[in-house]
Every structure is written in structure tokens, then in C-alpha cells.
């Protein structure tokens, strides 16, 4: 039998996390389901402040959608949640501007379905000032609780988000940057997940501990940061 598919996988992960919290076990076999296919993104070079600035400027290619895209870009870069978790954020329920916090309690799949976060646990994390300031660029939509919307004003799903991302990536010049190469040594560009790596690197530069970074990013421990 192959790796469990979500949402069944997510339910199993959450249940075993609960068992672990109660002291019935010490590990969760569902934390990293499937078979490793190689070194993965963690060995990629992280984005830099200059790269983020280039992506911000490149949002201009999206016309009237430039500012909402800038809001999403900086939210992901400085909050560090997984892209699917960011799409699951609801403005009134999950954002506390006064406390400078964001509550990560769900993730949104490509088809719009929802589940608990990847590790099966909700978490309340820091909403850094650079992200909080950019949230002012994101308009609210009547009748919608979502923080992020697409160009038509509907809830934002990953497929259209990826289209916007490729547009600003090409305009920024990062799509051809040779810091990121595929197996054939050809430029492969970067995907939205690299904004999460930017956050981890940024927090490390600020002197945050591995445990603090792990909690912000939603890892169960600091091991995945090594």
C-alpha cells in the first residue's frame, strides 16, 4: 500500500500526535510519509533580501493585482508558514494585528478543501512588522473571510497563485538565476516554498534559536532545520 493520501493522512498524523502528547508513544510515523526522492528544497540556496526586493518590484507586471500580490509575498516571506497554510488564513479569525500574531489552524489544498496543518497541530506564531505592514495592501472582500483572494476577488487557490508567481519570477530575472539548477544543471527558478526558507534564514540571522525557528515554521522539532 502506498503512502496515505490526504485528508486521511492528515487525520492519522493528528491522531498519533495526540497519542504522543498523552505519552502513549514517542514518535509519529506519519510526520514524513512517502519515500524521499532526493535532497529536496532544504539544500537549495535561500532567497536574499535583494531577491525579495526584486520580486516585490516585479509584482508591477500584475497591474491592479500588484499590491495584493505584494501583501501575499511579504506575508509568506516573514511569517514562514507553508503556502497551503497561508492560503487557509482567515482575516478576522486568524490575524491579530494588535498582538502581532497569526493563528495557523488549517491548510487549503489545490481544490479548496481544508485540513489541519501538516503536522496536525494548530499554532499561534509571530506576525512580524514587515508582514503586518504589507497586509494593508490586501483589500477585504464583502462576504469573504479569506485573507487572500485572486484577481476576480474569489478565494485564492494554489493553481492561480502559482501562475502569478511565475509571472513575477520571470519579471524579476530569478527564473534564469543559476543559483538554482535542476539535475541537468539548467536554471530551475524557485517556487513559493522558497519564501519559507527565506524566513528561516532571516530568523537565524536575527539570532533566533533552532527551537524558536522550528515553532514559527511549524516543524515538530529543530531537526528539519539542520
Helices and strands as residue ranges (DSSP letters): H 8-21, G 41-43, H 49-58, G 59-65, H 66-79, H 83-87, H 91-94, E 95-96, E 101-104, E 107-108, E 114-115, E 123-126, H 129-134, G 135-137, H 158-172, G 174-176, H 193-205, H 210-217, G 222-225
